[in-house]
Amino acid sequence: NLLQHSRGLKVTRFDLVTVIQEVLAKHRLALDKKGMEVDWPRHTPLPWQADRERTASVLDNLISNAIAYGENGGQLALRVRQHASWLVVEVANTGEPIDDSDRARLFEAFYQGRMRRQGALKGSGIGLSVAADCAKVQNGRLELVEDDTFPVCFRLTLPEVTSPEEGADGDAA
């Protein structure tokens, strides 16, 4: 986490849908093993300018958690929309909702809620804190939100960085 903060933003222009595709490909075996149906905006390019690596890191963590905590044979949905100079990405899944008592501490480092990961690998409790930091360092935010369709929904909101100089010192719009 300290290494993550020590380097400046590396702002580039990239297609967010391509990043989503790459992250999903990384998790394809786990998704198939879990039997999860994935809905994502595969045919709609969305050019964006921000820190590609940190944005991918947030998505990677959220997708990994959806697989680990979501239900077998369940659904995973990635929704993307742009509002002026802001990007909104939601990663939602079916399964057990996050307990109310865990919500306040969800983004704290090393905090592990009541629900346990499924499978052989156990978590360390730092994934969501690192993901939230990756959003924050880009002047964005990561939050757990209510959703009408899915019991678990995380929303990443990022501003578009209009120039690499703007992102390097954290003064993004």
C-alpha positions as CSV (number, residue, x, y, z in Angstrom):
1,N,0.0,0.0,0.0
2,L,2.9,2.4,0.8
3,L,4.4,1.6,-2.6
4,Q,1.1,2.3,-4.2
5,H,1.0,5.8,-2.7
6,S,4.7,6.6,-3.3
7,R,4.4,6.7,-7.1
8,G,2.7,9.5,-8.8
9,L,-0.3,9.1,-11.1
10,K,0.5,7.7,-14.5
11,V,-2.3,9.4,-16.6
12,T,-3.0,7.9,-20.0
13,R,-5.9,7.8,-22.4
14,F,-7.4,4.3,-22.6
15,D,-10.6,2.4,-23.4
16,L,-12.4,1.4,-20.2
17,V,-14.3,-1.4,-21.9
18,T,-10.9,-2.9,-22.9
19,V,-9.7,-2.7,-19.3
20,I,-12.9,-4.5,-18.1
21,Q,-12.3,-7.2,-20.8
22,E,-8.7,-7.7,-19.6
23,V,-9.7,-8.0,-16.0
24,L,-12.5,-10.4,-16.8
25,A,-10.2,-12.5,-18.9
26,K,-7.8,-12.7,-15.9
27,H,-10.7,-14.2,-13.8
28,R,-12.3,-16.3,-16.6
29,L,-11.4,-19.7,-15.0
30,A,-12.8,-18.7,-11.6
31,L,-15.9,-17.3,-13.1
32,D,-16.5,-20.5,-15.1
33,K,-15.8,-22.7,-12.1
34,K,-18.3,-20.6,-10.1
35,G,-20.8,-20.8,-12.9
36,M,-21.3,-17.0,-12.8
37,E,-23.1,-15.2,-15.6
38,V,-21.4,-12.0,-16.5
39,D,-23.1,-9.0,-18.0
40,W,-20.9,-6.1,-19.1
41,P,-20.8,-3.4,-21.8
42,R,-18.6,-5.4,-24.3
43,H,-19.7,-3.5,-27.4
44,T,-19.6,0.1,-26.3
45,P,-16.1,1.6,-26.2
46,L,-15.6,4.3,-23.6
47,P,-12.4,6.3,-24.0
48,W,-11.2,7.8,-20.7
49,Q,-8.2,9.6,-19.3
50,A,-7.0,8.6,-15.8
51,D,-4.5,6.2,-14.2
52,R,-5.2,3.0,-16.2
53,E,-3.3,0.7,-13.8
54,R,-5.0,2.0,-10.7
55,T,-8.4,1.9,-12.4
56,A,-7.8,-1.7,-13.4
57,S,-6.7,-2.5,-9.8
58,V,-10.0,-1.3,-8.4
59,L,-11.9,-3.4,-11.0
60,D,-9.7,-6.4,-10.4
61,N,-10.4,-6.3,-6.6
62,L,-14.2,-5.8,-7.0
63,I,-14.5,-8.6,-9.6
64,S,-12.3,-10.9,-7.4
65,N,-14.5,-10.2,-4.4
66,A,-17.7,-10.8,-6.4
67,I,-16.4,-14.2,-7.4
68,A,-15.2,-15.0,-3.9
69,Y,-18.3,-13.9,-2.0
70,G,-21.0,-14.2,-4.7
71,E,-23.3,-17.2,-5.1
72,N,-22.5,-20.2,-7.2
73,G,-24.3,-19.9,-10.5
74,G,-25.0,-16.3,-9.7
75,Q,-24.7,-13.1,-11.6
76,L,-22.1,-10.5,-11.9
77,A,-22.9,-7.2,-13.6
78,L,-20.6,-4.3,-14.6
79,R,-22.3,-1.1,-15.5
80,V,-20.6,1.9,-16.9
81,R,-21.8,5.5,-17.6
82,Q,-20.3,8.9,-18.1
83,H,-21.7,12.1,-16.5
84,A,-20.0,15.1,-18.0
85,S,-16.3,14.8,-16.8
86,W,-17.1,11.9,-14.3
87,L,-17.0,8.2,-14.9
88,V,-19.3,5.8,-12.9
89,V,-18.6,2.1,-12.8
90,E,-20.7,-0.3,-10.8
91,V,-19.7,-3.9,-10.0
92,A,-22.7,-5.8,-8.7
93,N,-23.4,-9.4,-7.8
94,T,-25.9,-11.8,-6.5
95,G,-25.3,-13.6,-3.2
96,E,-25.5,-12.6,0.5
97,P,-25.7,-8.9,1.1
98,I,-23.0,-7.3,3.2
99,D,-24.0,-7.2,6.8
100,D,-25.0,-3.8,8.1
101,S,-22.5,-4.1,11.0
102,D,-19.7,-4.5,8.4
103,R,-20.5,-1.6,6.2
104,A,-18.9,1.2,8.4
105,R,-15.5,-0.6,8.4
106,L,-15.6,-2.2,4.9
107,F,-12.8,0.0,3.5
108,E,-10.4,-0.3,6.5
109,A,-7.2,-2.1,6.0
110,F,-7.1,-5.7,7.4
111,Y,-10.8,-5.6,8.3
112,Q,-12.6,-8.8,7.5
113,G,-16.3,-8.9,7.9
114,R,-18.5,-11.7,9.1
115,M,-18.9,-13.4,5.8
116,R,-16.0,-15.6,4.7
117,R,-14.6,-16.0,1.2
118,Q,-15.6,-19.2,-0.6
119,G,-12.8,-21.5,-1.9
120,A,-9.3,-22.4,-0.9
121,L,-7.8,-18.9,-0.9
122,K,-8.5,-16.7,2.2
123,G,-8.4,-13.0,2.0
124,S,-6.1,-10.6,4.0
125,G,-8.6,-7.8,4.4
126,I,-6.7,-5.3,2.5
127,G,-8.3,-5.5,-1.0
128,L,-11.1,-3.0,-0.5
129,S,-8.8,-0.6,1.3
130,V,-6.3,-0.7,-1.5
131,A,-9.1,-0.3,-4.1
132,A,-10.5,2.7,-2.2
133,D,-7.1,4.2,-2.0
134,C,-6.6,3.7,-5.8
135,A,-9.9,5.7,-6.3
136,K,-9.0,8.4,-3.8
137,V,-5.5,9.1,-5.2
138,Q,-7.3,9.8,-8.5
139,N,-9.7,12.2,-6.7
140,G,-12.5,9.6,-7.0
141,R,-14.3,7.4,-4.6
142,L,-15.3,3.9,-4.0
143,E,-18.5,3.1,-2.1
144,L,-21.0,0.4,-1.4
145,V,-24.4,1.5,-2.7
146,E,-28.0,0.2,-2.6
147,D,-29.2,-1.4,-5.8
148,D,-32.7,-2.5,-6.9
149,T,-31.5,-5.6,-8.7
150,F,-28.4,-6.9,-6.8
151,P,-27.8,-7.4,-3.1
152,V,-24.2,-6.2,-3.4
153,C,-23.1,-3.2,-5.5
154,F,-19.9,-1.2,-5.4
155,R,-19.7,2.1,-7.3
156,L,-16.4,3.6,-8.5
157,T,-16.7,7.3,-9.4
158,L,-13.7,8.9,-11.1
159,P,-13.1,12.4,-12.6
160,E,-11.5,12.5,-16.0
161,V,-8.0,14.0,-15.8
162,T,-7.8,16.5,-18.6
163,S,-4.0,16.6,-18.7
164,P,-1.2,14.4,-17.3
165,E,0.2,17.4,-15.4
166,E,-3.1,17.8,-13.6
167,G,-3.1,14.2,-12.4
168,A,0.5,14.2,-11.4
169,D,0.1,16.5,-8.4
170,G,-3.5,15.4,-7.5
171,D,-5.3,18.6,-8.7
172,A,-7.6,16.8,-11.1
173,A,-11.0,18.4,-11.8
